[in-house]
Amino acid sequence: MFGPPGRLYVYRSYGVHWCANVVCDAEGVGAAVLLRALAPTHGLDAMRSRRGVEDELLLCSGPGRLAEALAITGADDGASLEEPPFTLRLPAAPAPVVVGPRVGITRARELPWRFSLRGSPYVSRPRPRA
């Protein structure tokens, strides 16, 4: 989590699920974004096999599900998102983003540090309001 930016910080949550964060500040500064969900667009058969579910909405809707679907483990900790098998790209246009309170924590829950695409059905619950 302390850099360099553009790398994965991967850890076990409660000793059960892998969670992936993207380091997003200068090396030495503890700043990262937890990847909570994504819209699966490529490799759906592999994701379904890893997760053991068919429903596309359940493949990556939650940090543990996302890591499992993408086969991210502790071995990926520190991996660059600019090198295969990962790719980090800017979107073609600005995305409509909604902000909501943090989830899955006991302290600082009121801080507006949860960002998602407006109206995305892939966001894990509870979904931020538009």
N, C-alpha and C positions, 0 to 999 in steps of 0.2 A: 504494500500500500504506500510505501515511501519512495516510489519511483524506480526507474525512470518512467515518464508518461508514455501512454500507449501500450502498456504491458498489462498482463493479467495478474491479479492478486487472487489466488484461489485458496479457499479454506473450507473446513468441515463445519457445518452448522449443527450444533448439538451432537456432534459425533456421528451424524446420520447422512446428511446430504452435502454434496459439494456445492459451493456458491462461488460465482465468478464476479469479480469487480474489475473495472477498467481504471487504472491509475491515471489521474488527470491533472496533476500539478508537477512542479519541478521536483527532481530527485531530492529526497530528504524531507519533503513535505508530505505528511500523511493525508492524502486526498484521493478518493476513488469513488466511483459510481457503481453501486450494486446493479447487476443486470437481473431484473425481476421477471421479464417476459420478452418474447419476441414473436413476430408473425413468421411462422415457418414458410419458406418459399422454395428451398432446395433440399434435396436429400430426405424427403418425407418418409420414404420407405425405411431408411436406416433409423430415423428418429422413432418411427412406430415400433420398430423391432427393439430398440434400446429401452423404450418406455413401456412396451407391452400394452399400448392402447391404440385405438384406431382414430378416435375423435381428434381432429386437427386442433381444436381449441384447447385440448388438454395436454398437448405435446410440450409446450414451452411456457405455460401460464403459471409462473412461480419460479423462484430462483433455483430450487432443487430440481424441478422438472426440466428447466432450461439446461442446466449443466448436464443432467443425465441424457437428454435428447441430443445434445451436441458432443457427448462423450468427453466432457471436460472433467478432469480429475486433478488431484494434487500434483501430478506430473507436469501439468500445464502452468503451474505457478511460475510467474516471471516471464512467460512466453510473450513475444512481441506480436501485437495484432497487425503488424505490417509485413509479417512473414508467414508463408504457408505453414500450417493449413489454415491460418486465419487471414482475413482481409478486413481492413478498416477503411471505409469510404464515407465521404460526405454525401448527404442527400442531394439530389438534383435541384430541389427547391426547399425553402423553409417548410417545416412540418407544423401543423396545428397542435400545439402542446397544451395540456392542462396540468395544473399543479395541485397536489393534495397533501394531506398529512402522511407522515411515515407510518409504516405498519410493521407488525412483528417485533416491536421493541417495547420496553417499559418506560424509558426516559426520553424526554424531548419529542414525544409523539406529536405535539402540536406544530412542530417546525415544518414548513412547506417544502420538504425536500424529496417529494415523490413526483416524478415527471413522467407523463405518458402521452401517447398520441390520442387526441380527442376522438372519442367514439370507438376506439379499438376494442374488438371483442377478445383480443388475446391477452389483455392486461389481467393480471391475477387480482382476485378480489381482496378487499372491497375496491371497486373501481372509483377513481377520482371523478367527481362531477364536472361536467362541461362548464 
